[in-house]
Amino acid sequence: MDSSGNLYGTSTISGGIGNGAVFELAPGAGGWTYTGLHAFTGHGDGAAPDGSVIFDANGNIFGTAYEGGANDLGVIFEITP
């Protein structure tokens, strides 16, 4: 969760082609608003993200995906807002 109350997470099987995604849920008067932050391609950017994400002091988001990457052994990813 960030300081504005937005929740962040990953979904292993979702996104444009089913390789997973990173998302944000923002609270609002009528409920939560979903924003997709990244849909994995299954290649260099990875696939099947799993687990929590963390933030650095600049608001960059980091996490892991257990498939894809150069040798199809997963990646550590960074999303810059």
C-alpha positions in Angstrom: 0.0 0.0 0.0 1.3 3.5 -0.8 0.7 6.6 1.3 -2.5 7.5 -0.7 -4.1 4.1 0.2 -3.6 2.6 -3.2 -3.0 -1.2 -3.2 -0.6 -2.9 -5.5 -0.3 -6.5 -6.5 0.4 -9.1 -9.2 -1.7 -11.6 -11.0 0.1 -14.7 -12.4 -2.3 -15.4 -15.3 -3.8 -12.2 -16.7 -2.7 -9.3 -18.8 -3.1 -8.9 -22.5 -1.9 -12.4 -23.5 -2.2 -14.3 -20.2 1.4 -14.0 -18.9 0.6 -12.0 -15.8 0.3 -8.4 -14.8 1.1 -5.8 -12.1 -1.8 -3.7 -11.0 -3.0 -0.8 -8.8 -6.3 -0.6 -6.9 -7.2 3.0 -5.9 -9.9 3.6 -3.3 -12.8 5.8 -4.3 -16.3 6.8 -3.1 -17.9 4.1 -5.4 -15.4 1.4 -4.7 -12.0 0.5 -6.1 -10.6 1.6 -9.4 -8.3 -0.9 -11.2 -5.3 0.3 -13.2 -3.1 -2.1 -15.1 0.6 -1.0 -14.7 2.3 -3.7 -16.8 1.2 -6.8 -18.7 4.1 -9.3 -19.1 4.9 -10.6 -22.6 6.6 -13.8 -21.5 9.9 -12.9 -23.1 12.6 -10.5 -21.8 10.3 -8.8 -19.3 9.2 -12.1 -17.8 6.0 -14.0 -17.1 4.0 -15.3 -14.2 4.8 -12.7 -11.5 4.2 -14.1 -8.1 4.2 -12.5 -4.7 4.3 -9.0 -3.3 5.8 -5.9 -4.8 8.0 -3.4 -3.0 8.7 0.3 -3.5 12.0 2.3 -3.3 12.2 5.9 -2.1 11.4 7.2 -5.6 8.2 5.2 -5.9 9.6 2.6 -8.3 8.0 -0.8 -8.0 10.0 -4.0 -7.8 9.0 -7.6 -7.9 9.8 -11.1 -9.3 8.4 -13.3 -12.1 9.3 -16.9 -12.1 9.2 -17.5 -15.9 10.5 -15.6 -18.9 13.8 -13.7 -19.1 16.9 -14.5 -21.0 17.0 -18.2 -20.1 13.3 -18.6 -19.2 14.2 -18.8 -15.5 12.4 -15.7 -14.4 13.2 -12.0 -13.8 13.4 -9.3 -11.2 11.4 -6.4 -12.6 11.2 -2.6 -12.0 8.2 -0.4 -13.0 8.9 3.3 -12.9 5.8 5.5 -12.3 
